[in-house]
């Protein structure tokens, strides 16, 4: 159970230096790739889809990783690298929300609703698809 000492939070386990390095590497790579994909606008009509692309691809990758991690009983360090570091910094809820509110501000309510539905729905489907693909691949390998 976490505790507080002298006004400071003390978790149940300290992060080891290698865990911090793996987290940082994953975060830097994820953030860089997101930046490269999002820097030039990609639209379908007037609907921006850059953030949708990173959210769906990142969700798919997270789905695959969750299966690989489970089947190979990977150390939690790899979760820090891939799930928290890479996928956490690659996908972007805040940018998705900003794009959506910008559509609302411009009275594009239909596109805002489509953007919300696509980001949430397709990202959810991508995680499921990634898991299914991960299980199929692991079944062939093992």
N, C-alpha and C positions, 0 to 999 in steps of 0.2 A: 504494500500500500504506500503510495507517495506521501511524503510528509513535508512540513515547512519548518525550516530552521533559520532563526534570526531573520525572518521576513523573506527568506529565499526558498524557492521550490526545490526539493531534493527528490528526484525520481528514484524508482526502485533499482535502476541499473544505469550506470554511466556509459556513455557512448565511447567506444574505443577509437583510437586514432584511425585505424583502418576503416572502420565503419563511417567515420566522418569523411574520409577521402573518397570512399565509394559513393557516398551520398552526393558529395560535391561533384564528382566526375559525371554521374548520371544527370544531375541538375544542370550542369554547364552544357552538356551535349544536347539535352532536351530543349533548353532555352535557346541555344544557338539554332537548332533545326526549326523550332517554332518561329523564331525571328526571320529566318530565311524564307519560310513558306508564307508568312503573314506580311512581309514587307512590300510586296507588289500585289495590288488588289486583284482578286479573282472574283468575278461576279457571274451570276446567272440572271440576266436582265439587270435589275437593280439590287438584287439580293447578294450581299457579300458572303462568299463561302469559304474564305481562307480559314477562319476559325473553325468552321464546321469540319473542314478537312482535317485539321490537326486534332480536333476532339474525337472524331471517328477513328482515325488511324491510331491515336494514342489509346483509345478504349480497346480497339482490336488487339494491339500489342499487349495491353494489360491482361486481356482475356487469355491470350496464349501463354503469357508468363505465369499466370495463376495456376494453370494446368501443369506446366513444366516444373514449377516450384513444388507443387504438391506431389507429383509422381516421383521426382528425383529427391524429394525431401531436402530441398536446398536450404542452406544456412540463411538465417535472416539477413545477413550482410547483403545477399544478392537482392533481397526485397528492397533494401535501402537503395541499391544501385539502380535497379530497373523500375520497380513500382513507385517508390517514393521519389527518388531522384529524377530519373528520366521521364517517366509518364507524368509525374506530378508537375514538372516544369514544362513539359512539352504541351500538354493539354492546358486549356485556359478558360476557366469559368468567368473570370473577370472581363476578359475581352468579349466573350460571348454576350455577357450582360450589357456591356457598353454598346456593342453593335445593335442589340435589341432595343435599348432605350433610345438610341439615335434614330432608329426607324420609327419608334413611337413619337419622338419629338417632331419628326417630319411628316406626321399624320399618315404613316404607312403601316397601319394597324394589321392589315392582312399579312404583309411581309414580316412584321414583328412576330405574329403568331406562327407563321410558317418557320421562321428562324428558330423560335423556341421549340417547336415540335420536332424539327429536323435535328437540332443539336442534342436534345434529350433523347428522342426516340432512336435516332440512328446510332448515337453513342451507346445506348443500351443494347441495341441489336448487335453492334460491333463487339461488345464484350462477350455476349453469348456466342457469336460466330467465332470469335477468337478461341474461346474455351472449347467449342465443338471441334474446331480444326486442331487445336492442341491435343485433345483426346484422340482424335483420329490419327494424328502423326505418332503419338506415343504408343498407340496400339500397334501400329506397323513396325515401330522400332523395337518395342519390347515384345 
